Amino acid sequence: MGSTPSGNGCRASYDATAGTNGAFHVACEGSAAYWCQMTRTPSIHCSPSASLSGCPNFSPSATVTAVASASGKGAQAYNLTLIGTTSGLVTYDWNVKKCITLASGLPNEPVTALSVRGLQIAVGHETKLWEYNPASSQWEFYWVPYPIEDSITALDYDHLGNLWIGNNICAHMKAPDSTFVRIGGIDGDVFGVGGLPATNITYIQTSPGHVLFGFTKGFAHLILGATNEENEWQYFYGSRWLPYRGAHQDQPVLSISITPKSSSSSVSPYSVFAVTPTGVSAVTYEVWTLEKKANHYQSLVPLADTFGYVSSNHLVDWGIKDNFVLTSSDNDGLWTGSYVASQAFRFAVTKNEAVREAAWKHVEAMLFLFDVTGVPGFPARSAFKSSKPPSSQWLPSPTQPGWFYKGGVPPDGTSSDEICGHMLAYSLAHDILAKNEEQRTKLMDTMNALMNNIVSNNFTLVGNTGKRTHWGVWAPEFLNDDFNYYDGRGVNANQITVWLSGMAKRTGKPTYTKALDFLMRSAGYSTNLAYAKVTQPDDVNYSDDFLTFVPHLTYLFNGPGQYVKSYDVSIKRTWQLVKRVRSSMWNFVYGAWLQQISTTPEPLSLLPSLVSKSEAPARGPSDLQGEDFDIDSALVCLQQWPLSLVGFTSNNTHRMDHHVLNRYLDRANHHEEIQHYPWDEISFYRWNANPFALSSGAGGMTNESPAPYLFPYWLARYYGFI
């Protein structure tokens, strides 16, 4: 290693035209301030080097703020290093080995940003943008705050000669014809181009087809399209993308670069590197199929598995997914049921016996939730093997020594959530996963015991205390007559009638048929179904969406019954209200419903129609195009689902590209978006969460379940949507 810069305050630029290996131009301030050109031959040598003292516009107390290089060949060969300082611009000509003045007219003012393309030079000051015009050998300037809105913080020329300008308010692009375009957040759509996600730009780097913006909070990647409408913005902020735990705090991006794609392939990987005070973030772009992505998530299942229950596990060390402790959840029956459903569809598609064998182990774990309580037809929320109970909410199993179960201590008794998971998983396991009569009998016996518990106890779930659990309630006296259950009136009515309808068809028992008729006709549950989804903005419960669509999917495998029209009306109304989520889960369940059950091709109007609709024949995937089935959004959801399932926190409260904030507060008394951000820019790991929340996550201390991707993916494969 030759003579190299040391100390603080160094700035550097890379010049790829300065020879075969390129050249690094480095400048540092200090009592022995100097600058040099480093070439890789093959190791890095800093030669020659020179003191900044004696150069025009340099003050011994100056701070280096920017460095750029300019070189060219031919009759007018040049090789320049330009150094921006707090006392002005310093220019060194390597051909004559001394500092030079390009042209008069540039004031000796602090340089805030610098960019060079050939002999086209842009210098940012607090009040002006200066550009050197090599044709006239003159400096030209543009004022701040117009046409540039604020003091310049970043500059970069692209390959077309456009100058990209950053400041603390917005960005601008100056075209070669000297016209300016403003680039802002949501306001940009009115005053220029929109999409910029943050303020306080610290760095800009361009590459053909790409513009990278660094901010005091994260960085953005603008992938340029043929038109402004085709531009794609991606924002990287928070610990999922930045290399430090406190990524939700102000940590400026100091520089960004992008590696070019291989010239031999239009889909070859490329990477974006962002430098922060605490490390370097590398984002690699690769082309994956959705199936490859599913295989990736499948490999992560053991990280979220506790005794066969696939939910989430707590990490020992922040962000380190392989170092975790076994953890139970309040809803292991629901979350594991979701995973079992994904594997049932996976087996149905692949016919891989290893998939069936592995999935059955999770079915057995769910069945164990009944065994561990010792109460016929009463499942635990979760089960945990330990020498002592994890907390006071856990009870020792009366039938399984060494095991504890959760769900038997009021008011946290087993809820309707668990029953949704069990009834879906057992229906699919019975029809797809079970490979012999013994397994199918075990599943039917368990479902019978569960439904007998509910029906014989006046449509409530009774557990170890001999009393109903707080949330295991489907009875008319609660859903219809008790105000405390008003928001579950349609949701729970849908659940219980779906289960009764399915059990009536599967068993032929008149008990289930009689109970179903009573609820649908005498208790008015057919009416309850019509308005299952709550529409009061500050009382929307996103968990209820999952607890609505899961029973609808269960209904598909039970087969339609005499009340199919009521369910058709119900799911169509719910769909109208949830399609803005652009969810893979809701889309594919709804698409399956339209394909298998629905006799009404058009989406149900939220206002009553005076014209009756004729029935239509069953339809295939190719027939479901249009408003009633948004397969494009479903695929985007799968594409954007983050590869890392560590529960990092995201915070989007500072963003400029807010679509429209809901004027109402949500159930947690927070504002939320009307249209949510991309799936990999929010912390959304379960289908019962709020995708419109501005801030969420688990602080990087959990491994989340892969099921929220695997469930809709394999469901879509099963029904032929993918």
C-alpha positions, 0 to 999 in steps of 0.5 A: 500500500502506498501513501494513502489519505488518513484522518477525518473529513475525506471525500472521494469520487471514482472516474471510470474514464481515467484509465483501464483500472479507473481512478479514485480522487480523494481529498481530505481537510486538516492541518496537513490537507492534501488531495491525490489520485489513486490508481489500482495497479494492482494495489491502491497507490495514492500518487501523486499527492499535493497540499491544498495550500496555495490553490486558489479559493482554498482556505487552511480552515476550509472543509472539503464538501465534495469531490468530482473528476473530469477527464477526456481524450483527443486533441483537447485532452484533460484530466481534472480533479474538482474539490468543493470546500467551504471556501469555494471550488478548487480545480487541479489540472493533472496535465500541468500539475497545478491548480487552475481557474476554469473561468472567472465569475464563480464566487468564492462561496461554500460549495454544497454539492458538485457534479461533473459530466465531461467539461459540463460542471455543476456547483451548488451554493446555498443561494444559486446553482452554477453551471460551467458552459464549456462552449462559451467558457462561462459560468451561468447561474440559477436562483434559489428559491426559484427555479430551485426550491431550496439550498442545493444538497445534491447534484448529479448529471445523467448520461443524457445530460439532465442535471438532477438536483436535490434539496431539503424540500424536493428534487428538480431535474434540469434538462439540457434545454434549461427547462426545470421539472419539479419532483415532489411527493403527492403534491408533485402530481399537481406541480410536476412529477410525484412519487418522491417519498421523503425530504432532506435529500443528501445524495443523488446518483444516476445510471441509465434508467435509474435515479437513486436518492439518499435522504436523512431517512433512508434512500429511494430508487426511481426506475424510469419508465417511458412516461411519468406514469410508468415510473416506479418508485421504491423506498428503503427505510427502517431496519429491514433495509438499513444496517442499524437497529435504530433505523427509524431515527435520523441516520443520513445516507452519505452516498449511493451507487448502483452496479450495472447489469450485464450487457449480455442479459436484460434480467441479470442481477444488479445491486444498489449500495447505500453508505450510512454512518453505521455501515453499508446496505446492499440491495440486490435485484434478482429475477425470481419466479413465484414458485422459487419464492415459495420454496424460499419461504418453505425453508423458513418454516422451521424458524417459526415452528414451536412443537408443530405450531407455525406462528412466530418465535422470538429472537435472542439477538436483534435481527438474527433469524437463526438464534431464537427461542420457542414461543407460543401465540394466542392463536396457534390454532388459527395460524397453524390452520393457515399453514396446514391449508397452504400445505394441503393445496401444495400437496394437491398441486404437487402430489409430493408424498413428502409434502403430505407427510410433513403437513400431517405432523402439523395436523396432529399438532392441531389435534393435540390442542383438543387432547391437552385440555382434557375437555371433549370438543374444547381446543386450547389456544396453544400448548407448550412443553415445559417444566413450569408454566410460561405465565399465569395464563397457562394451566397444566394439562390433566391428560398430557404430563409435562405439557401446559395449555393456554385458553382455559383462564378467563377472560383469555379463553379459546376464541372464535379465531381458533375455531375458524382455523380448526374447521378450515384445516380439518376440512382440507385435511380430510379431503386432501391430506388424509390418506386412510380412513383412520385419519379421516375418522379422527378428523370427523370425530374431532369436528363432531366433538367441537360442533357438539360442544357449541350446539349443545351449549346454545351456540357458545364454546364451553371449556374447562371452567364449565362456562362459555369463553368470552369470545367463543360466542355465536348465539342469537342472544349475544349476536342479536341482542347484546350490544357488546357483540354488535361488530361480530353479528355478521362475522360470527353468524357467517362462521357458525352457519358455514360450519353447521352447513358443512357438518350437515352435508358431511354427516347427514345428522339432523341436529346440524340441519335443524340448528342451521335452519333455526339460525338462518330463518328464526334468528335472522342470520341470513340477514346478518350475513348481508352486512358482515363487514363493519363500515364505521371507519374508526371501528374497522377490525382487519382481523375480522376480514380474515375471520370472514374469508376463512369460513368462506373458503371452508364453505367451498370445500363443504359444498353449497347448500340451500342458503348459498345465495345468502353467502353469495350476497355476503361475500360480494358486499365484503369484497367491495369493502376490502378490495382496496387492500389489494391482497393476494389472500382476499383476491384468490379466495374471492376468485375461487368463490366466483369460479366455484360458487357464484351465479352472479358474474357482476360484483354486487352493487352496494346500492340495491338494483331494481333489475334482477340478474340472471344466473350464469354457468360456472366459470374458469380463471380466464372468465374472471377478468374485470372489477370483480377479481383483481388478479393483478393486485394479487400477483403484485402482493406476492411479488412484493412480499418481503423475503426477510420475515424478521419482524422489523419495524417500519415507520412511514409517518414522515413520508411525502408521498402519502396518498390520502390520510383517513380523516378518521382515527382507526381502532388504535386512535391512529391515522392511517392511509386510504391506500397503503404503501408497497408490501415490502415498505410496511411491516405486515406479516399476518392477514389480521393486521392493518396494512394501512397503518403508518407505523408497525412491526415487532422491533426486529425481534421475531421470526414471522410465519411464512404462511401468509405468503404460502397460503394464498400462493398455493391456493392460487395454484390449486384454482389455476390462477397461477 
